[in-house]
């Protein structure tokens, strides 16, 4: 009894601290905005200044060259660990630190205030924006050169500000609908062990507060009916509202098992299967794949035999294709064609294979149900997120290795992460399948998701251990 009492006291203490943290975020909005603008300043410097400096030579180091430091900051630290933060603390990055979110909301103070048109709210943007940004980044080698960083990240920021100046008022319309990583962040945040949660009964029982006691939800979340963490930016502005909203802990499995089934999302299904697994694998694999080399050699031979040499000799400006002859780094039109074909093939081939496996898993549970198919797909979020993180963190390892810093046991860490994420996906599949059937049907459905997770692991294993 004493041990049980201590556990309850500990849990109550944690709950109180979390709720207090949410209230602290609400009360200290001014201090948070100061932090946000400091991040904006750092972001602007890292994005713009290196683009106007000479490219670093072989003697440059991360700690002595701003261009290399900026590359490492963005691709070695910023993006991979922002993904990790989604799983740990939900979309707190979006609400507290993201420079684009800060700028688009700031711009919307002077917005024309136009209603958000239907084309902006189209559900396909999360996948399309993610795919377009990823592929274009590979074409211009955004991870290796500062000018493409200015084009990709700077262009995205300018677009965010432009949207803020036209639509909504004190809102983050860009973040809610058009941000290239909005969809990825939304699905990963479902795994977070903390979120702002709404007590519907308390909301309904409380008197309507005075207007001055209200709040503005910048990312346009319907807080009263909010059940998950995918759209919430964790800014804390709604904390304590009507005595019904508070930051609280939850099971990392809760939203996928208990909420996602009642909110089937074809858009998220496409993003998970074809984007975060299929397209991401192709984007990170293509430059290392022996199939790419074989395809280029075969095509080059075929073209030369027919007297067609211009695809092998023609490149394009740096903002269309990688073009840095002084660094012996130039992509020709043939290179670009192979790149696009490889990424598209991975996206469609892996995506369709995963779709088939998840469909078999859904069918194993009984008569066909589209909602069940979408629900089971959500079980693959851990392995999908892990793959994207490993792809980006490979850049971290590369940057550090270039300066002679070797991270020990990298391969073992990668194997452990893939293994852990796969087991998490299997546990989620078992829980989700159990909502529809038991016994052999439940086992068969879980086996189908295990096969899908295994396919994802095999493709990352090709990159990290075989090639």
N, C-alpha and C positions, 0 to 999 in steps of 0.2 A: 504493500500500500504506500509506503514511504517513497519507494522508487517511482511509482505511478504518479504520486503527487508532485514529485520533483519534475517529472516530464511535463506534466500539465502546466506547472508554474513556468517552466522554461519556454513552452510554446506560447503561453500568454504574454511572456516578456517579449518574445520575438514579434508576436502580432502587434503588440503595443508600439514597439520600435518602428516597425514597418509603417503602421498607420501614421506615426509621428513624422516619419520621413516624407510621406506623401504631403502632409500638412506643411512641413518645412518648405517643400518645393513651391507650394502655393503662396506662402507668406514671403518668400525671398525671390519673387519673380524678377525684381530689379537686379539683384546680384547675379542671377542666372543669365540675364541678358548681357551683362557686362562680360561674363565668360564667353557667351556666344559671339560677341563682337571681337573679342580677342582671338577666337578661333577663326573668324572670318578674315581678320588681318593676316594671321599666319598662313591661311589657305591662299589668299591672294598673292602673297609673296612667293610661296612655293610653286604656284601655278604659273605665274607670269614671269618672274625674274629669270629663271633658268632658260626660258625660251629665247632670251636675247643675249645669252652668254655663249662663248665658244664651247664646243663640245669637249668634255674632259679627255685628256690623253691617258695613256696607260699608267702613268705615275700618280694619277689622282686617287684620293681615298675618300671614303664616306664622310670622315670627320674634317676633311680639308677642302672639299669641293661642294659648292652649293647645289650644283646639278645632281651629283650623285646622292647627296643628302636628301634632296627633294624626292628623287626616284625611290630611295629606300623608305622615306616617310610615307609616301603614298602607297606603294605596292608591297613593301616589306612589312610595314606596321599597320598603317591606316586601314586598308581594306580587309586584309585577312582577320584582323582582330575586331573590327566593327562587326563582322559576321559572328564572331564568338560572342560579342556583347549582346546580340539579339537573343541568343539562347540562354544567356545568363540573366539579363535584366530587361528583356523585351526591347521595345524600340526607344529606349532612353536616349540613345545616340541621336535619333531623329528629333526628339523634343528638346534636348538640352544642348547638343553640341553641333549638329549638322549645319555647315555654313549655307548651303543652298536653302534649307528650311528657314533659317534666319533671314536671308535676303529676300526670299519670295514673300514671306509674311510682312516684312518691313515695306516692301514695294506695294503690297496690297493696301497699305494705309491710304495711298493716293490712287487707288484703283478706280477705273471707270465704273466698277460695280456691276458689270454685266453678269447676267445669269450664266451659269456653267452650261455650255451647249452639250447636246447629246453625244457629239463625236468625241468630246473629251472624256466622257464617262464610259466610253466603250470598254468592255471587259477585256479585250485582247491586248490593250496597251502594255500590261506588265510583261507578257512574253515578247511582244514585238520590240519594245524598247530595250529589253535586256538582250535580245538576240542581235539587234542592229548595233548596239553599243559594243557588244563583245566582238562581233565579226569585224567591225570597222577598226576597233582597237588592235586586232591582230593584223589587219592589212597595213596599218601605219606604224606598227611596232610601238604602241603606246607605253609599253613597259620599259622600253630602252632609250627613248629620246624625249626631250622636253617639249618640243614643238607640238607633237601629237597630244601630249598631256594638256597643253593650252587649248588645242582644238576640241578634244573630247570633254574634259572637265570644264574648261572655260566656256565652251559652247553650251553645255548643259546648264551652267549657272546663268548665262545670259538668257536662255530660254525660260528658266525658272523665274527670273525677274520680270521678263516680258509677260508671262502668264499672270504673275501677281499684279501687274499694272493694269490688266484688262478685266480679270474675273474675280468676283468675290470682294469682300471687304474685311481686312484683318484675318484673312484665311490663308491656308496652304493648299490651294487647288493643285498646284504642280505636284506637291508631295503625295496628295491623295490619289491622283489619277495618272500622272505622266512620268514621274521620276523613274529612270531606268532600273533602279534596284528596289523600287517600292514593293513589287511582288515578291521578290526574294526575301526581303526583310519581313514582310507580312507572314509568310509561311514559317520562317524560322522563329519568329516571336511566339508562335503557338507552343513552343517547347519551353518557354521561360517559366521558372518556378515562382515568379512574382508577377502580379498584374494589378491594375486598378479594377476593383470589382464593385458591382452595383447591387444593392439590396432593394429589389423592386417593392417589397412591402413597406419598407421604411420610406422610400420615395413617395409612394402613394399616400402614406399616412401623415406626412409632414405638410405643413401649410406652405403655400407658394411664397418663396422669399422675395424680398424687395428687389427691384431691378438692380440696385447698386450692389447687391450681394450675389448677382449672377456671374457667369463666366463665359468666355468665348472659346469654343473648341476649334482651334485653328485647323486641324486636319479633318474637320467636318464629320466627326464621329457622332452618331446618335447615342449619346451617353446613357440616356434613360433605358434603352433596350440593349446596351452593349453586353455581350456574353463572352467575348474572347479578347485576345490581346493583339490580333493581327493589324488592326487599323490604329490603335491607340499609340500616341507618341510619348506617353509616360511623362508629360510635362508637369503634372500635378495641379493644373489650374482648377480641375473639378474636385479635388480632394476635399472631403467633408461636406460637399454640397447636399443640402437637405438631409444631412445625417445619414446619407445612403451610399456615398462613394468613398472607398478607402483603398489604400495600397495594402495588399494582403498576399500571403503565400498560397500556393496551390501545388498540386502534383504536376510535374512536367508532362505527364500523360493526359491530364484532365481534358484539355481543350480538344485534342485530336479524338479521344475516345468518346467524350460525352457531348461535345458541341458540334464538331465538324460534320457529323452525320445528319444533323438537322439543317445544315447550311451547305448542301452540295455545291461545289464550285467547278464547273468545267474549265474555267480560265486557270485556276490553280492546278488542276490536273494536267493541262497542257504545259504549264510552266515547270512543274516538277518532272514530268516524264521526258518531255522533249527539250526543255530548257536547262534546268539545273543538273540533269544527268546527261542527256544526249548531246546537246549543243556544247555544254561546258567541257565534256570529255573531248570532243572534236577540236575545240579551240585550244586546249592545252596539249593535245597529242600531236597535232599535225606536223609541227616542226621537228619532232623527234621520231616520228613513225617511219619505219623502213618502207611502208606502203607508199608514203608520199614520194620518197626517192625513186622507187620503182616506177611509179606512175609518171613522174617528170621525165625520167630517162626514156620510157617507152614513147611518150608523146613527143619528146624532142626528136627522137629517131624517126618517128613517123612523119613529122613535119619536114625534117631535113631531107628525107628521101623524096619528098614531093616538092622540094625547092622553096618551101615556106619557112622563112627564118625570122620574120618580123616579130612574132610572139616571143621569141627567145631573146630579142635585142631591145625591145621597146619597154620602157618603164613609164612612170608618171610622176608628177610633182609629189613631194613628201606628204602633202595632205590628202593624197589619193592612195598612193602606195609607198612603202618604205623606199627611200632613195637617198642613201648616204654613201656615195662612191668613195669618199675619203676614208671611210671605215670598212670598205669592202662589203657593204650591206645594202644591196639593191634587190628589190623584187621586180621581176619582169611580168609581163601580162600572162605568160605561161605559169609562173609561180602563183600568181593571183588566182588563175583559173583552178589550179590544183588545190590551193588553200580553200577556196569557196566550195569546191566539189567535196573535199574531205569533210569540212565542217557540216555541210548540208547532208552528206551521207551519214555521218555519225548521228546528227540530229534526228533524221528520219528513220534510219535503220535501228538505232538503239531505242528511240522513242516508240516505234511501232512494236518492237519486240517486248518492251516493258508493258505496253498497252495490252498486248495479247496475254502476257502472264498475269497481269492484274485482272483482266477480264475472266480468265479461267478461274482465278481465285474467287471472284465474285460469283461466278456461276456455280462453283462447288458448294456454295452456301444455300442454294435453292434456285427457284425461278429467277430469270434475269431481272436485275434491278440496277438502273443507271445510278441512282443515289448511292447504293451500296458500292458500286464500282468507284465512284468518286471518293467515298469514305475510305475504302481500302488503300487508295492511292496516297492518302495523307499519311499512312504508316511509313511511307518511304521518305518522309521529310528528313529524318536523321541522317540517312546515308546520302541523300542528295546534298544536304548542307555540308556534310563532312567532305564530300568530294570537291565542292567548290572551294572550301577552306584549304584543303591540301593542295589544290592547284595553285591558289594564290600564295600560300606559304612556301611553295617551292621557290618562288621568287625571293622570299626572305632568305632562304638557305643559299641561293645563288649569289645574292648581293653580299652576304657575309663571307661566303667562301672566296669571292673575288678579292676581299681584303685580308684573306688569310685566317679568317675566324671560322672554325669548323664546329658545328653543333654536334655533340656526340649522340650516337644511337638514333640518328634521324630515321633510318629505315624501320627500326623497331617501333619508334613512336608512331610512324605512319601506319604500320601494321596494326598496332594497338587501337588507334583511332578508327580505322576502317572496321576492325573486328567489333569494337564497342558499339559503333553506330549501326552495324548490321544487326547485332543482338537487340539493340533498342528498337529497330524497325520490326524485328520479329516479334518482340513483346507487344508492341502496339498492334501488329496484325492479329496476334492471338486475342488481345482484348477486344478489338473491333469485331473480329469474326465471332467472338462469343456472344455478341449482341443479337446475332441472327441464328446461330445454330451451335450444336455441341458435337461431341464425339468425332467420328471420322470426317464429317463435313468441315468442322472447325480445323482439324488437322490438315486437311487437304487445302483449305484456303490459306492457312499460314504457310504451307509448303510453297504455294504459288508466289506469295510475297517474298519468301526466302529465296526462290529462284530469281526473282526480279532484283533483289538486293545483291545476290551473287553475281548477276550480270554486271551491275554497276561496279562491284569490287574487281572483277576480272579486268574491266577496261582501265581502271586506275592502276591495277597491278602491271599491266602492259607498260604503262608509262614509267612507273617507279622501279620496277624490278626486272623486267624482261628486255626492254629496249635501252 
